[in-house]
Amino acid sequence: MTYHGSCQVDGDRFTATVSTKRHTDGRATVFGVEDELTLDIEGHCPGKIASYTATAQQVPGMILHGTLILTEQQPPARERTEPVPAFNPGKLPKLPKRSR
């Protein structure tokens, strides 16, 4: 499926219209076998989690409820500037002797 559309934001509320189009044969969407849909979406996003309700003009009476969670990429790890010391097993702590 391909998706395109627009979104309007007002505070923590949003509305969107998204058009979908099937580009290859595949499974049916949650709305059925429609190859092209226009979704009307309303929701709110008070932080990093958004909840929404969507309807498809082509499938009257069907409602889709969903949740979107923002994921953020972690910054890349810093590269070490000092060399990594060579492994020396002689520097490992010694276990106490056990009597048998």
VMD Tcl script that builds the backbone (N, CA, C; Angstrom):
set m [mol new atoms 300]
animate dup $m
set s [atomselect $m all]
$s set {name element resname resid chain x y z} {
  {N N MET 1 A 0.851 -1.178 0.000}
  {CA C MET 1 A 0.000 0.000 0.000}
  {C C MET 1 A 0.891 1.233 0.000}
  {N N THR 2 A 0.413 2.262 -0.650}
  {CA C THR 2 A 1.065 3.567 -0.533}
  {C C THR 2 A 0.097 4.473 0.211}
  {N N TYR 3 A 0.640 5.463 0.907}
  {CA C TYR 3 A -0.153 6.366 1.723}
  {C C TYR 3 A 0.281 7.794 1.429}
  {N N HIS 4 A -0.677 8.693 1.321}
  {CA C HIS 4 A -0.355 10.115 1.250}
  {C C HIS 4 A -1.536 10.902 1.806}
  {N N GLY 5 A -1.236 12.079 2.334}
  {CA C GLY 5 A -2.308 12.869 2.911}
  {C C GLY 5 A -1.788 14.113 3.580}
  {N N SER 6 A -2.636 14.659 4.440}
  {CA C SER 6 A -2.281 15.890 5.146}
  {C C SER 6 A -2.783 15.802 6.575}
  {N N CYS 7 A -2.179 16.626 7.426}
  {CA C CYS 7 A -2.499 16.600 8.853}
  {C C CYS 7 A -2.574 18.031 9.364}
  {N N GLN 8 A -3.526 18.296 10.243}
  {CA C GLN 8 A -3.636 19.591 10.903}
  {C C GLN 8 A -3.538 19.348 12.410}
  {N N VAL 9 A -2.765 20.208 13.095}
  {CA C VAL 9 A -2.560 20.066 14.534}
  {C C VAL 9 A -3.061 21.320 15.226}
  {N N ASP 10 A -3.810 21.121 16.328}
  {CA C ASP 10 A -4.284 22.227 17.156}
  {C C ASP 10 A -4.044 21.835 18.608}
  {N N GLY 11 A -2.928 22.292 19.181}
  {CA C GLY 11 A -2.571 21.882 20.538}
  {C C GLY 11 A -2.210 20.410 20.537}
  {N N ASP 12 A -2.901 19.639 21.395}
  {CA C ASP 12 A -2.620 18.201 21.425}
  {C C ASP 12 A -3.623 17.396 20.597}
  {N N ARG 13 A -4.470 18.069 19.835}
  {CA C ARG 13 A -5.449 17.392 18.978}
  {C C ARG 13 A -4.979 17.463 17.522}
  {N N PHE 14 A -5.321 16.442 16.744}
  {CA C PHE 14 A -4.963 16.460 15.328}
  {C C PHE 14 A -6.074 15.822 14.500}
  {N N THR 15 A -6.125 16.232 13.251}
  {CA C THR 15 A -7.008 15.609 12.263}
  {C C THR 15 A -6.152 15.362 11.021}
  {N N ALA 16 A -6.512 14.341 10.276}
  {CA C ALA 16 A -5.761 14.019 9.064}
  {C C ALA 16 A -6.681 13.355 8.063}
  {N N THR 17 A -6.322 13.492 6.817}
  {CA C THR 17 A -6.961 12.766 5.727}
  {C C THR 17 A -5.842 12.028 5.006}
  {N N VAL 18 A -5.987 10.711 4.906}
  {CA C VAL 18 A -4.950 9.879 4.294}
  {C C VAL 18 A -5.599 9.035 3.199}
  {N N SER 19 A -5.007 9.083 2.017}
  {CA C SER 19 A -5.469 8.247 0.911}
  {C C SER 19 A -4.513 7.072 0.776}
  {N N THR 20 A -5.075 5.894 0.568}
  {CA C THR 20 A -4.257 4.692 0.393}
  {C C THR 20 A -4.512 4.129 -0.996}
  {N N LYS 21 A -3.501 3.450 -1.510}
  {CA C LYS 21 A -3.646 2.807 -2.811}
  {C C LYS 21 A -2.770 1.558 -2.809}
  {N N ARG 22 A -3.351 0.464 -3.257}
  {CA C ARG 22 A -2.602 -0.793 -3.336}
  {C C ARG 22 A -1.703 -0.744 -4.562}
  {N N HIS 23 A -0.414 -1.070 -4.373}
  {CA C HIS 23 A 0.505 -1.086 -5.507}
  {C C HIS 23 A 0.876 -2.506 -5.928}
  {N N THR 24 A 0.648 -3.499 -5.053}
  {CA C THR 24 A 0.888 -4.900 -5.418}
  {C C THR 24 A -0.188 -5.749 -4.759}
  {N N ASP 25 A -0.405 -6.918 -5.305}
  {CA C ASP 25 A -1.372 -7.831 -4.701}
  {C C ASP 25 A -0.911 -8.174 -3.292}
  {N N GLY 26 A -1.868 -8.331 -2.407}
  {CA C GLY 26 A -1.511 -8.675 -1.035}
  {C C GLY 26 A -2.747 -8.960 -0.217}
  {N N ARG 27 A -2.553 -8.969 1.063}
  {CA C ARG 27 A -3.644 -9.256 1.986}
  {C C ARG 27 A -4.643 -8.107 2.034}
  {N N ALA 28 A -5.822 -8.431 2.501}
  {CA C ALA 28 A -6.851 -7.411 2.655}
  {C C ALA 28 A -6.473 -6.477 3.798}
  {N N THR 29 A -6.893 -5.235 3.713}
  {CA C THR 29 A -6.666 -4.288 4.796}
  {C C THR 29 A -7.681 -4.562 5.906}
  {N N VAL 30 A -7.546 -3.877 7.031}
  {CA C VAL 30 A -8.524 -4.045 8.113}
  {C C VAL 30 A -9.906 -3.595 7.678}
  {N N PHE 31 A -9.980 -2.836 6.586}
  {CA C PHE 31 A -11.263 -2.374 6.089}
  {C C PHE 31 A -11.835 -3.307 5.032}
  {N N GLY 32 A -11.146 -4.382 4.722}
  {CA C GLY 32 A -11.641 -5.315 3.710}
  {C C GLY 32 A -10.705 -5.353 2.525}
  {N N VAL 33 A -11.261 -5.585 1.363}
  {CA C VAL 33 A -10.443 -5.777 0.173}
  {C C VAL 33 A -10.326 -4.515 -0.677}
  {N N GLU 34 A -10.766 -3.391 -0.170}
  {CA C GLU 34 A -10.708 -2.145 -0.942}
  {C C GLU 34 A -9.270 -1.850 -1.362}
  {N N ASP 35 A -9.057 -1.552 -2.635}
  {CA C ASP 35 A -7.720 -1.229 -3.118}
  {C C ASP 35 A -7.374 0.244 -2.924}
  {N N GLU 36 A -8.384 1.077 -2.799}
  {CA C GLU 36 A -8.150 2.496 -2.557}
  {C C GLU 36 A -9.120 2.961 -1.480}
  {N N LEU 37 A -8.575 3.628 -0.472}
  {CA C LEU 37 A -9.391 4.136 0.632}
  {C C LEU 37 A -9.012 5.577 0.930}
  {N N THR 38 A -9.973 6.312 1.474}
  {CA C THR 38 A -9.685 7.626 2.030}
  {C C THR 38 A -10.051 7.560 3.501}
  {N N LEU 39 A -9.041 7.728 4.357}
  {CA C LEU 39 A -9.241 7.656 5.804}
  {C C LEU 39 A -9.372 9.060 6.380}
  {N N ASP 40 A -10.357 9.249 7.232}
  {CA C ASP 40 A -10.505 10.480 8.002}
  {C C ASP 40 A -10.115 10.134 9.440}
  {N N ILE 41 A -9.109 10.808 9.944}
  {CA C ILE 41 A -8.520 10.460 11.238}
  {C C ILE 41 A -8.642 11.645 12.196}
  {N N GLU 42 A -9.043 11.345 13.430}
  {CA C GLU 42 A -9.076 12.344 14.503}
  {C C GLU 42 A -8.387 11.740 15.708}
  {N N GLY 43 A -7.595 12.543 16.422}
  {CA C GLY 43 A -6.933 11.996 17.589}
  {C C GLY 43 A -6.344 13.064 18.478}
  {N N HIS 44 A -5.686 12.589 19.526}
  {CA C HIS 44 A -4.985 13.512 20.420}
  {C C HIS 44 A -3.642 12.908 20.813}
  {N N CYS 45 A -2.693 13.802 21.076}
  {CA C CYS 45 A -1.331 13.387 21.386}
  {C C CYS 45 A -0.793 14.296 22.482}
  {N N PRO 46 A -1.069 13.952 23.749}
  {CA C PRO 46 A -0.610 14.808 24.840}
  {C C PRO 46 A 0.883 14.668 25.147}
  {N N GLY 47 A 1.555 13.726 24.559}
  {CA C GLY 47 A 2.986 13.514 24.799}
  {C C GLY 47 A 3.569 12.699 23.671}
  {N N LYS 48 A 4.158 11.572 24.014}
  {CA C LYS 48 A 4.770 10.708 23.007}
  {C C LYS 48 A 3.853 9.565 22.578}
  {N N ILE 49 A 2.621 9.544 23.101}
  {CA C ILE 49 A 1.657 8.511 22.730}
  {C C ILE 49 A 0.402 9.196 22.193}
  {N N ALA 50 A 0.013 8.816 20.988}
  {CA C ALA 50 A -1.179 9.395 20.363}
  {C C ALA 50 A -2.247 8.313 20.234}
  {N N SER 51 A -3.491 8.702 20.451}
  {CA C SER 51 A -4.640 7.822 20.226}
  {C C SER 51 A -5.475 8.428 19.118}
  {N N TYR 52 A -6.026 7.574 18.270}
  {CA C TYR 52 A -6.816 8.103 17.172}
  {C C TYR 52 A -7.993 7.199 16.845}
  {N N THR 53 A -8.928 7.778 16.119}
  {CA C THR 53 A -10.073 7.063 15.559}
  {C C THR 53 A -10.099 7.401 14.073}
  {N N ALA 54 A -10.269 6.388 13.240}
  {CA C ALA 54 A -10.298 6.603 11.795}
  {C C ALA 54 A -11.512 5.920 11.191}
  {N N THR 55 A -12.049 6.544 10.168}
  {CA C THR 55 A -13.132 5.951 9.391}
  {C C THR 55 A -12.732 6.021 7.918}
  {N N ALA 56 A -13.262 5.107 7.129}
  {CA C ALA 56 A -13.011 5.095 5.691}
  {C C ALA 56 A -14.302 5.448 4.985}
  {N N GLN 57 A -14.228 6.414 4.095}
  {CA C GLN 57 A -15.420 6.835 3.359}
  {C C GLN 57 A -16.013 5.675 2.557}
  {N N GLN 58 A -15.172 4.752 2.127}
  {CA C GLN 58 A -15.639 3.646 1.295}
  {C C GLN 58 A -16.281 2.515 2.104}
  {N N VAL 59 A -16.121 2.527 3.421}
  {CA C VAL 59 A -16.675 1.463 4.270}
  {C C VAL 59 A -17.449 2.129 5.417}
  {N N PRO 60 A -18.637 2.638 5.143}
  {CA C PRO 60 A -19.398 3.332 6.180}
  {C C PRO 60 A -19.686 2.425 7.372}
  {N N GLY 61 A -19.609 2.986 8.556}
  {CA C GLY 61 A -19.932 2.254 9.771}
  {C C GLY 61 A -18.761 1.527 10.402}
  {N N MET 62 A -17.661 1.368 9.700}
  {CA C MET 62 A -16.490 0.709 10.284}
  {C C MET 62 A -15.592 1.778 10.905}
  {N N ILE 63 A -15.146 1.512 12.145}
  {CA C ILE 63 A -14.308 2.459 12.870}
  {C C ILE 63 A -13.019 1.758 13.273}
  {N N LEU 64 A -11.906 2.438 13.070}
  {CA C LEU 64 A -10.590 1.930 13.462}
  {C C LEU 64 A -10.073 2.788 14.601}
  {N N HIS 65 A -9.740 2.148 15.726}
  {CA C HIS 65 A -9.119 2.848 16.850}
  {C C HIS 65 A -7.662 2.410 16.906}
  {N N GLY 66 A -6.761 3.338 17.165}
  {CA C GLY 66 A -5.352 2.969 17.197}
  {C C GLY 66 A -4.546 3.830 18.145}
  {N N THR 67 A -3.334 3.376 18.383}
  {CA C THR 67 A -2.382 4.076 19.226}
  {C C THR 67 A -1.058 4.150 18.486}
  {N N LEU 68 A -0.446 5.308 18.511}
  {CA C LEU 68 A 0.869 5.519 17.913}
  {C C LEU 68 A 1.833 5.887 19.034}
  {N N ILE 69 A 3.010 5.294 19.033}
  {CA C ILE 69 A 4.013 5.566 20.062}
  {C C ILE 69 A 5.268 6.084 19.372}
  {N N LEU 70 A 5.710 7.263 19.769}
  {CA C LEU 70 A 6.910 7.857 19.196}
  {C C LEU 70 A 8.133 7.089 19.671}
  {N N THR 71 A 8.942 6.661 18.729}
  {CA C THR 71 A 10.222 6.052 19.080}
  {C C THR 71 A 11.308 7.002 18.618}
  {N N GLU 72 A 12.316 7.124 19.432}
  {CA C GLU 72 A 13.404 8.033 19.114}
  {C C GLU 72 A 14.679 7.239 18.955}
  {N N GLN 73 A 15.451 7.584 17.946}
  {CA C GLN 73 A 16.730 6.926 17.754}
  {C C GLN 73 A 17.672 7.362 18.858}
  {N N GLN 74 A 18.421 6.404 19.376}
  {CA C GLN 74 A 19.440 6.726 20.362}
  {C C GLN 74 A 20.606 7.384 19.643}
  {N N PRO 75 A 21.238 8.370 20.296}
  {CA C PRO 75 A 22.406 8.973 19.653}
  {C C PRO 75 A 23.497 7.917 19.506}
  {N N PRO 76 A 24.316 8.044 18.484}
  {CA C PRO 76 A 25.372 7.048 18.303}
  {C C PRO 76 A 26.314 7.039 19.504}
  {N N ALA 77 A 26.812 5.862 19.821}
  {CA C ALA 77 A 27.730 5.728 20.947}
  {C C ALA 77 A 29.007 6.514 20.645}
  {N N ARG 78 A 29.550 7.108 21.703}
  {CA C ARG 78 A 30.798 7.852 21.526}
  {C C ARG 78 A 31.914 6.880 21.178}
  {N N GLU 79 A 32.780 7.320 20.314}
  {CA C GLU 79 A 33.929 6.498 19.995}
  {C C GLU 79 A 34.952 6.655 21.109}
  {N N ARG 80 A 35.594 5.561 21.446}
  {CA C ARG 80 A 36.618 5.602 22.486}
  {C C ARG 80 A 37.828 6.356 21.961}
  {N N THR 81 A 38.364 7.208 22.797}
  {CA C THR 81 A 39.562 7.945 22.407}
  {C C THR 81 A 40.819 7.290 22.975}
  {N N GLU 82 A 40.675 6.559 24.088}
  {CA C GLU 82 A 41.845 5.875 24.651}
  {C C GLU 82 A 41.859 4.438 24.148}
  {N N PRO 83 A 43.045 3.859 24.025}
  {CA C PRO 83 A 43.113 2.480 23.538}
  {C C PRO 83 A 42.544 1.511 24.562}
  {N N VAL 84 A 41.985 0.422 24.068}
  {CA C VAL 84 A 41.455 -0.613 24.942}
  {C C VAL 84 A 42.642 -1.425 25.456}
  {N N PRO 85 A 42.762 -1.565 26.784}
  {CA C PRO 85 A 43.916 -2.316 27.305}
  {C C PRO 85 A 43.839 -3.781 26.890}
  {N N ALA 86 A 45.005 -4.364 26.721}
  {CA C ALA 86 A 45.081 -5.782 26.367}
  {C C ALA 86 A 44.586 -6.618 27.539}
  {N N PHE 87 A 43.966 -7.737 27.232}
  {CA C PHE 87 A 43.460 -8.626 28.281}
  {C C PHE 87 A 44.635 -9.291 28.989}
  {N N ASN 88 A 44.619 -9.199 30.324}
  {CA C ASN 88 A 45.684 -9.804 31.126}
  {C C ASN 88 A 45.015 -10.629 32.212}
  {N N PRO 89 A 44.958 -11.965 32.071}
  {CA C PRO 89 A 44.278 -12.794 33.071}
  {C C PRO 89 A 44.952 -12.727 34.438}
  {N N GLY 90 A 46.217 -12.342 34.501}
  {CA C GLY 90 A 46.901 -12.223 35.786}
  {C C GLY 90 A 46.339 -11.111 36.652}
  {N N LYS 91 A 45.597 -10.182 36.064}
  {CA C LYS 91 A 45.024 -9.065 36.828}
  {C C LYS 91 A 43.618 -9.371 37.354}
  {N N LEU 92 A 43.089 -10.543 37.024}
  {CA C LEU 92 A 41.759 -10.912 37.513}
  {C C LEU 92 A 41.839 -11.214 39.007}
  {N N PRO 93 A 40.769 -10.907 39.777}
  {CA C PRO 93 A 40.790 -11.236 41.200}
  {C C PRO 93 A 40.868 -12.744 41.397}
  {N N LYS 94 A 41.544 -13.127 42.448}
  {CA C LYS 94 A 41.706 -14.558 42.762}
  {C C LYS 94 A 40.587 -15.015 43.681}
  {N N LEU 95 A 40.083 -16.211 43.422}
  {CA C LEU 95 A 39.059 -16.793 44.293}
  {C C LEU 95 A 39.734 -17.328 45.551}
  {N N PRO 96 A 39.044 -17.278 46.686}
  {CA C PRO 96 A 39.638 -17.825 47.915}
  {C C PRO 96 A 39.834 -19.326 47.773}
  {N N LYS 97 A 40.884 -19.819 48.417}
  {CA C LYS 97 A 41.161 -21.261 48.394}
  {C C LYS 97 A 40.083 -21.975 49.183}
  {N N ARG 98 A 39.625 -23.108 48.676}
  {CA C ARG 98 A 38.625 -23.910 49.373}
  {C C ARG 98 A 39.311 -25.162 49.917}
  {N N SER 99 A 38.935 -25.517 51.120}
  {CA C SER 99 A 39.488 -26.753 51.661}
  {C C SER 99 A 38.619 -27.922 51.181}
  {N N ARG 100 A 39.252 -29.034 50.968}
  {CA C ARG 100 A 38.519 -30.194 50.462}
  {C C ARG 100 A 38.354 -31.204 51.494}
}
mol reanalyze $m
mol bondsrecalc $m
mol representation Tube
mol addrep $m
